[in-house]
Amino acid sequence: MTDPTSPRERAEAFEALADARRSVRRFSDDPVPEEVMRSAFRSAHLAPSSNNLQPWEFHWIRSGSPQRAAGVEACLSQPAASTSAELVFLIGRPDLLADRAAAMVAHFEAAGNDGTASYYRVQVAHNVRNMAPEDRNAWVDKSVALAAAQFMLAIKAAGFDSCPMEGLDPEKVRALFGLPADATVTMAISVGQGIPDGLYGPRLRFPLADHLCEH
Ligand SMILES: Cc1cc2nc3c(=O)[nH]c(=O)nc-3n(C[C@H](O)[C@H](O)[C@H](O)COP(=O)(O)O)c2cc1C
């Protein structure tokens, strides 16, 4: 497919999209089309991850799901959850890292790429086994958070709004989905059509110059 836009136009469009995404805490009753959600999940799944181990799981409580009430409660019943059309929990699975590394070994062996297969068999498997649990969880959460960012931008690109939430009860989330104790609940994201009251204030950022360190 030919892209009719120039790199500059695409960069401007992307910056406008990043600017348009806000954390919206109240939504209308409008539904979110299923394809909007599925497209956003595909974008989230394209996020980069450390060693490409893709440590995320997306638990989607669909509108009308019998688990909806428990999902909202797990988000401490905050309005961003209770008024949303769709609710997603982004979970990290440190317990599956060894399996994912083994799947990479199998993939690269089948492709005849013995060097990369050996890298996953020896170095990656060793790292995964020997990391302290808190380091491993931080390592996993980093990659899951990148998937979350791509998900929210995709939702905005489709004309809908979202709110990331870590104001939640991780134990309730794990119980709801039958997750192991070491699964990280990186964040929840609610999705819907935002209403004006859902914006709690104008965009607030410190000057970029205070954050951008050029060397
Ligand atoms: C990891 C994370 C957790 C957050 N948790 C909550 C939350 O529980 N409830 C909420 O209303 N907003 C939450 N937010 C939204 C932030 O308050 C919001 O991103 C910030 O105020 C900047 O606003 P903006 O997203 O509109 O630019 C969270 C954001 C992130 C990234």
The ligand as a MOL file (V3000), in Angstrom:
LIG
                    3D

  0  0  0     0  0            999 V3000
M  V30 BEGIN CTAB
M  V30 COUNTS 31 33 0 0 0
M  V30 BEGIN ATOM
M  V30 1 C 0.6040 4.2290 35.3130 0
M  V30 2 C -0.4890 5.2710 35.4080 0
M  V30 3 C -1.4630 5.1440 36.3890 0
M  V30 4 C -2.5100 6.0490 36.4600 0
M  V30 5 N -3.5200 5.8410 37.3670 0
M  V30 6 C -4.6030 6.6220 37.3400 0
M  V30 7 C -5.7350 6.3130 38.1440 0
M  V30 8 O -5.7590 5.3070 38.8560 0
M  V30 9 N -6.8130 7.1300 38.0730 0
M  V30 10 C -6.8420 8.2230 37.2570 0
M  V30 11 O -7.8570 8.9230 37.2530 0
M  V30 12 N -5.7860 8.5490 36.4730 0
M  V30 13 C -4.6730 7.7570 36.4810 0
M  V30 14 N -3.6190 8.0380 35.6520 0
M  V30 15 C -3.6860 9.1640 34.7440 0
M  V30 16 C -2.7270 10.3090 35.1190 0
M  V30 17 O -3.2240 11.0000 36.2310 0
M  V30 18 C -2.5860 11.1990 33.8830 0
M  V30 19 O -1.9310 10.4690 32.8660 0
M  V30 20 C -1.8030 12.4820 34.1650 0
M  V30 21 O -2.5070 13.2900 35.0640 0
M  V30 22 C -1.5450 13.2790 32.8920 0
M  V30 23 O -2.7390 13.5800 32.2290 0
M  V30 24 P -2.9630 13.2140 30.6880 0
M  V30 25 O -2.8780 11.6970 30.6020 0
M  V30 26 O -4.3530 13.7040 30.3640 0
M  V30 27 O -1.9090 13.8730 29.9020 0
M  V30 28 C -2.5510 7.1480 35.5800 0
M  V30 29 C -1.5390 7.2880 34.6150 0
M  V30 30 C -0.5350 6.3500 34.5160 0
M  V30 31 C 0.4910 6.4850 33.4400 0
M  V30 END ATOM
M  V30 BEGIN BOND
M  V30 1 1 1 2
M  V30 2 1 2 3
M  V30 3 2 2 30
M  V30 4 2 3 4
M  V30 5 1 4 5
M  V30 6 1 4 28
M  V30 7 2 5 6
M  V30 8 1 6 7
M  V30 9 1 6 13
M  V30 10 2 7 8
M  V30 11 1 7 9
M  V30 12 1 9 10
M  V30 13 2 10 11
M  V30 14 1 10 12
M  V30 15 2 12 13
M  V30 16 1 13 14
M  V30 17 1 14 15
M  V30 18 1 14 28
M  V30 19 1 15 16
M  V30 20 1 16 17
M  V30 21 1 16 18
M  V30 22 1 18 19
M  V30 23 1 18 20
M  V30 24 1 20 21
M  V30 25 1 20 22
M  V30 26 1 22 23
M  V30 27 1 23 24
M  V30 28 2 24 25
M  V30 29 1 24 26
M  V30 30 1 24 27
M  V30 31 2 28 29
M  V30 32 1 29 30
M  V30 33 1 30 31
M  V30 END BOND
M  V30 END CTAB
M  END
